[in-house]
Amino acid sequence: MLIALIAIWFSFATKGGVEAAQDQFDYLRDEYDEFRKTPGAKELLLPRPFGNPHDHVRGNKVARTFPWVMIAIWSGAIVVEGLAFLYFFGRMFGAM
């Protein structure tokens, strides 16, 4: 059960890290877009580093969903382990 609890904690931490990274990406993209509006910025011929927005949205969905899937899996493991404990505890003391 301890391993499952640690895994759930790491899943929540991963979720927070993913959200922080996506917020940072959005901030950088907004700063870049704002810079591109300044006079003379287009003459620098800087590449657009953020790619296709459709791919970004699709990647965000996967990155935001994965930690929740892991939390559900490890929560299920805790439930199964708890039920197994109750079953064997009952068998052990019920047989006496």
C-alpha positions, 0 to 999 in steps of 0.5 A: 500500500505504501508503494501505491500511496507514493505513486499517487503522490508522484502522479499528483506532483507530475500533474502539477509539473505538467500544468506549470510547464504548459503555463510557462509555454503559454507565457513564452508564446504570448511574449514571443507574439507580443515581440513579433508585433514590435516595429522591425521584428519581422525583418529579423526573420526569426523562426516561429518556434511553437509549431502547429497549434493543433498539435500543441492542443493534442499534446496538452490533452495527453499530458493532462490526462496521463497523471489522472489515469495513473492516479486511478490505476494506483487508487484501484491498487489500494482498493484491491489491496485493502479488500485482500487485507480484509479478506485474509484478516477475516479468514485468519480470525474467522477460522479461530 
